[in-house]
Amino acid sequence: MRRLAPLICLALTHTLVDTCALLVAPLWPRLNTVYAFSVAGLSLAFIVQSLPTSVSQVIFGYFRDRRPNPLWLWLGPSMAAVFLTSIGLIEQRSVLFALLIIGGIGVGAFHPEAAVLAGRLIPGERTKGISMFMFGGSLGLALGPILSGIVVGGWSVTENRTIGGWGLPGLVVLMVPVLIAIFALRKIGGLAEAAAALDRQSVEDAAARAESTSASATLREMLEGRLGFAAVLLLVCSLRLVPNMAMDKVLAFTLKQSRWGYDEAMIGVAQSVFLIAASVGMFFMVFRFRAGLEKTFMVACPLLAIPLMLILGWQDCPAWLLFTSVALSGLLLWGTSPAMVSYAQQQLPKGAGFASALTMGMAWGIGGLIQAPLTSYFESVGNPQLTFIACVPCLLIAGIVAAFMPSSPPVAVEQPS
């Protein structure tokens, strides 16, 4: 019970961080109008928004294994809150990019330190701790687009009463309450003290020292000479994640078009349907998933999602079918993503941390790089929905290549004791 309060506070901090991370999600049409992006400019904006978070997670995760620093448990969230709520206050494109980069680094800096702490707060129940931590993040991912849409675009409560609707500068009203919540959770949960105590315990524990020695292995030792396999794994995971990275942006541009005419609040709701479905999928994976089916999920889920992409790319798709397909896509593509992380750790047991960074950080970043030019091009020709159809080859290749990957850890690899 003593460690439950820090875990709950850590999960709620994760909620705040990921809320900030997706505040921009329903605002892309408005930003595209304000900044008059070219095709290349809009593509660059997508990359600037997504890549720093992915890359910084890998970097901070690498250094976290060598020198833990609880400072990032509050400094990372604070950076995200300050910089990502300020994007509506400026008019220079370069400053917008700088705010997105620094805020994204703050988001990325928080995750490795927090994920390790979450896995250690309940002794012998690492999966439960991480599951609660991930659920907190999924709540934030679902809340961010809705909150941003209401603050910027407004929500009509009655005919004469609207909540929010303060335009892009209105995002800054979220900064102070989020910062207060971050520091309140840090104080209530004693997060820094809990992290420091667990790190001291690890230093004194022989098993932890052995794990630390393994963590300091070179990259070549982590991969055990399987660089080709790691490259193929990265390719499969990156292609599988292309629709995930494109979903919020394509939905924003599609639903803003005259046929739909949705405002930012309704766009945020649509984006949150995808993320809420992903949360449901993750809980299914935690409580119902059977070990040994990781490869099956990696093969089947991308292939099963192909018909959904075709439906989403259908210009005359009715609203009920579009929202249903969005939800099912969230279940299949995001909700089952823990399977690919688990598969990577099984295949690279001596570099489990690097395997996680590969599938949770680098793959997401590369998926974002692939979707950026696709989304910006189809938006420039007035048909952003076609981006979904352009994702089909990515899913097809991911599923087919995954079918030829090993089904279980190689016998030659020494399993950790």
Secondary structure as UniProt FT lines:
FT   TURN            2..3
FT   HELIX           4..21
FT   TURN            22..24
FT   HELIX           25..27
FT   HELIX           28..35
FT   HELIX           39..64
FT   TURN            65..66
FT   TURN            70..71
FT   HELIX           72..84
FT   TURN            87..88
FT   HELIX           93..120
FT   TURN            123..124
FT   HELIX           126..153
FT   STRAND          155..158
FT   TURN            159..160
FT   STRAND          161..163
FT   HELIX           168..174
FT   HELIX           175..189
FT   HELIX           191..204
FT   HELIX           206..215
FT   HELIX           219..223
FT   TURN            224..225
FT   HELIX           227..240
FT   HELIX           242..256
FT   TURN            258..260
FT   HELIX           264..288
FT   TURN            291..292
FT   HELIX           294..312
FT   TURN            315..316
FT   HELIX           319..329
FT   HELIX           330..334
FT   TURN            335..336
FT   HELIX           337..347
FT   HELIX           349..351
FT   HELIX           352..357
FT   HELIX           358..362
FT   HELIX           363..380
FT   TURN            381..382
FT   TURN            384..385
FT   HELIX           386..390
FT   HELIX           392..403
FT   TURN            411..412
//
